[in-house]
Every structure is written in C-alpha cells, then in structure tokens.
Amino acid sequence: MSKKSPREKILDAVDQAAGCARDYVNNIHERSVSASSSALQALKRLNESLPKSGTSAKDVIDLLHTYASPATTATTGGRFFGLVVGGSLPASVGAAILNSVWDQVAILDIVAPSAIYLERIAARWVLEILGLPATSSVGFSTGSSMANLIGLAAARNAQYHKLKINLTEIGLCNAPPLRIVLSEEAHVTVAKALGLLGFGKNQFIYIPCDPQGRIRADALPSVGPDTIICLQAGNVNSGASDPFAEIISQSQAQGAWVHVDGAFGLWAAASPQLKAQVVGVELADSWSVDAHKWLNTPYDCGLAICRHPAAIHEVMTTIAPYLELGRQVPPKDMVPEFSRRARGVEVWAGIKELGLDGIVDLLNRTCAYARILAAGLREMGFKILNEVVLNQVVATIGTAETIQKITQIAQAEGECWFGSTIWQGRPAIRLSISSWATTEQDIQRTLAAIRYATNLASPIR
Ligand SMILES: *Cc1c(COP(=O)(O)O)cnc(C)c1O
C-alpha cells in the first residue's frame, strides 16, 4: 500500500481523472458516435472474477479510461439523436465534478447547506421558467420515471382523501379502485409508475389519440374524485402535446387529479415561440420534467413538481428522532430517496450558465434544426410522419427492412446516431435534436450520412 495520506490520494485521483476527462472530451466530436466493435471487444478486459485483493486507485482509473471510455456512445458530440437526450452543458459538467468531490448527502440543510441551498434556488428558477405556481413542491429525482411515480403517488393518496379514505392507514388492498385515465400514447414509464403504485391494467381507461399522438379531448370519459388523469407534454416520437386547456380545468372541476408527464416537452413552456404547444399545462396538479434531457444537465436528474405540497409530503415524509426538523421542507420529504446526491446543483449551474435567453435559444435552435433535418429528409424521398412541432423528427421510406438497414448502416458508420421506431403502425427512423452541442454543420453531416445509408439500403430506388 502507498504511504500517501488520504488527502494526497484524492488529489492524485482528481488530477488523473481530470487528465482522462480532457482526453475523452478532446476527440469526442471526431470519433465514431457509436462504440467501435474493437472497443466493445476490449471492454471484456474489465470483466474478471471478483478481485480478492485491491488495486491502486491510479490503476483503477487507468483501466476505466483505457477500456470503458472508448466503449461509450459519443452522446456529447453533437450528432447523437437517440432517445431525447443531448450532451451536458459545460457549467453543469463542472458542477457535477465539484458535486462529486463535495460528496454531500443532501438530506437535510445542516449536513449539506450549500448543496440544498442551490437546489432550492434551482427549483425556484425552474418554476419561473416553466410558468408553474411558485409555491409548488419541487423534488429532484433521478428522472421523469421517478418524477411520474412521485406525482402519481401524491395523486393516489389525495384522491382517496377526497373519497374519505386514508390510504396510509387502510392500505390499497382495502380500498375501492380508482379510475386511471391515460392516453393510448402515454409513455411506458407512466404505466410502470402506476403499476408500482398498485394500480392494475384493468382499471386503466385508455383514451384514443389523433394521428400526432394527442389525446382526443372529445373522447374523455366522465371523471370524478376517484379519477387520476395522466396527460403528456411531448410525445416521445412526434413531440406533440395533449390539449391541456380543453381538458384540465373541466376535469378538475369534477374532482379529478391531472398529472402531466412532461419529460422533455414541458420545456416548451419556456419559449414564446413554442409555448402554444403546451397552453394550459400550468393548470395541472402535478408535473414531471427532466433536466437531463432538453436542459442538458448530467444524469440522473428529473423534477417532480406538485401544486399541492402537502400531498407530496404525506407520501414522502420520513420522521425519525435523529432528523432535525428545519423551517423548510427538506429534500428527503419530497422524493423517495433518503440519502441522496444533490443533483439540483447541476441544474443551478446549467440555468446560471444559459440564463433564460440561453434556454429559450437552446429550445428554439434545436427545433429549427429538427425542421432543417425534416426538410432534408423529405428531399431525399422520406415521408415525414409527424408535424415537426418540437425537436422530434419521425421519417419513413421503403419497408421495415429498409428502415432497419438504414439505422444499422448509419450506426455502424458512426457519423451520427439515431434509432428506429414504429409510428402509427409505420416503421420509421426517429431523430431527437436535444443537444446544445449540435451545430448546423452537424445537421448537414447527419443528412449526408443518412443519404449514404439510404442509398446503400435501397440502391434501386
Ligand atoms: C424520457 C421520458 C420519460 C422517462 O424519463 P426518464 O428521465 O428517462 O426516467 C417519461 N416520459 C417521456 C415522454 C419521456 O420522454
């Protein structure tokens, strides 16, 4: 074992990791977006039987950088269009590094003063950016999956209260079923959250959608205090949002709770140019939104926002003699986690770096790139299946096999990365332009790469 002090050991690790990080970032824009097959092969070097004795931190970091760094997907390089994610903003990457060395357990103010302070400011800023009520509860979760779970957990107990049932006492198995209304196009994580909360598929009432994936307001059943309605801002394929203004007030007047899954689409509320997509969304009872998608902070970071803080606290509060109660609600009482990373620090940093103008520019710019991409694809002979209302493009050409080939060839060539999907029954390529790092040149390079892959996949066209 080395004779170094703990301080020297950490300093060495930080210096070494900074060097590796520089090296990684330095060639990310040039290298293949997908990991090469040789990089994937070399990754196996890390798969050994349980190490009986230790290895120096230096060698551990070396191993990671040598074998794991090349086998990443270059999501930060500007030409990754998979899922709905982009690369992290510079200030939020820096904040994440600092956050790691701070190593704060962001449960209570007394143990993580600056971290929780920053999270509270970030929370206030996000509410203002999105135009949501300033008194809302904001919990920083690992993502929208968890934020949906949090919002729906609060909804569940609150709705039972309206039925004069105290769920925390009698338990779900002794309670009559609620009615769960959701869109046919609800994201898979909404159904997962509902399942975790004890709701079964038999109590789901699915509402049909228009061809863009928006719930049809005229198809909404009658609702009441026994109802939770799950709406969506930003369909994961088309980017379309539900008609909130037509649904929310009227459903709430009948006693329903309206939850909005706004993983990426809720950010549209921040931009005067895009706001029309989500008119009325601010009327809902609870919302989920991701920072790690369109706001470009590191993972894992979503926000569970709720108009009714007491409903959140009912399901999330933990009280123990060793926990001092402060004046403000501690993070542990707004999310399921107890010991937790102060992921909101990176949100603070990202918002501070961009400012409101910068955020609006990021949103508008990526949407403009989506339109350029769609126009380029149309010129190539693709049919654009969605109205490009946000940052999503869904395009088709040829058969399912053609789509598979185009996707595979493009991924293997490594110029860009996008996936395929089925939209309204049609196989399609799907591109999400979500990164601050994407430039117009990246869009042109991507179009060239798609042209190449399309010609190879269907040479007789
Ligand atoms: C990504 C996404 C989710 C899930 O969010 P995570 O942050 O990945 O947990 C939920 N809904 C929609 C519409 C999404 O795009």
The ligand as an SDF file (V2000), in Angstrom:
LIG
                    3D

 15 15  0  0  0  0  0  0  0  0999 V2000
  -37.8190   10.0160  -21.1840 C   0  0  0  0  0  0  0  0  0  0  0  0
  -39.2550   10.0820  -20.9130 C   0  0  0  0  0  0  0  0  0  0  0  0
  -39.7620    9.5750  -19.7140 C   0  0  0  0  0  0  0  0  0  0  0  0
  -38.9110    8.8830  -18.7020 C   0  0  0  0  0  0  0  0  0  0  0  0
  -37.9690    9.7660  -18.1440 O   0  0  0  0  0  0  0  0  0  0  0  0
  -36.5810    9.2780  -17.5820 P   0  0  0  0  0  0  0  0  0  0  0  0
  -35.8910   10.5430  -17.2190 O   0  0  0  0  0  0  0  0  0  0  0  0
  -35.8920    8.5400  -18.6760 O   0  0  0  0  0  0  0  0  0  0  0  0
  -36.8530    8.4180  -16.3970 O   0  0  0  0  0  0  0  0  0  0  0  0
  -41.1090    9.7170  -19.4810 C   0  0  0  0  0  0  0  0  0  0  0  0
  -41.9060   10.3160  -20.3920 N   0  0  0  0  0  0  0  0  0  0  0  0
  -41.4540   10.8110  -21.5560 C   0  0  0  0  0  0  0  0  0  0  0  0
  -42.4030   11.4500  -22.5110 C   0  0  0  0  0  0  0  0  0  0  0  0
  -40.0930   10.7170  -21.8570 C   0  0  0  0  0  0  0  0  0  0  0  0
  -39.6340   11.2200  -22.9990 O   0  0  0  0  0  0  0  0  0  0  0  0
  1  2  1  0
  2  3  1  0
  2 14  2  0
  3  4  1  0
  3 10  2  0
  4  5  1  0
  5  6  1  0
  6  7  2  0
  6  8  1  0
  6  9  1  0
 10 11  1  0
 11 12  2  0
 12 13  1  0
 12 14  1  0
 14 15  1  0
M  END
$$$$
